[in-house]
Amino acid sequence: MIKLYNDGKRITAALYGDIDHHAARRMREELDNVIARSAPEMLIIDLENVGFMDSSGIGLILGRLKAVQACGGDIIIKNARPSIAAVIKLSGLSGLLAEGVNA
């Protein structure tokens, strides 16, 4: 599940639940729609309410990073639990993000 807060140039996507293959597909569709409509300068992905994330979550973030960068924007990850922040860092994805991963 996603709650979106969109001010036009800055979108905050608060993700909820576990991010596995099935959840990532639904989240990807919703995020792609809002990115296509808004062309944000910044996408903030808030992982505070995500308990588990596998490689599907890495793919979700990486794909949205490419979409936002195509609009000239960037992504910030915030409130990641230590286990999720570790997955993001180990994948090398944190080095591609505007501010790394804010746990």
Secondary structure as GFF3:
##gff-version 3
##sequence-region A 1 103
A	DSSP	beta_strand	2	6	.	.	.	ID=ss1
A	DSSP	beta_strand	10	16	.	.	.	ID=ss2
A	DSSP	alpha_helix	21	38	.	.	.	ID=ss3
A	DSSP	beta_strand	42	49	.	.	.	ID=ss4
A	DSSP	alpha_helix	55	70	.	.	.	ID=ss5
A	DSSP	beta_strand	74	78	.	.	.	ID=ss6
A	DSSP	alpha_helix	82	91	.	.	.	ID=ss7
A	DSSP	three_ten_helix	93	96	.	.	.	ID=ss8
A	DSSP	beta_strand	101	102	.	.	.	ID=ss9
###
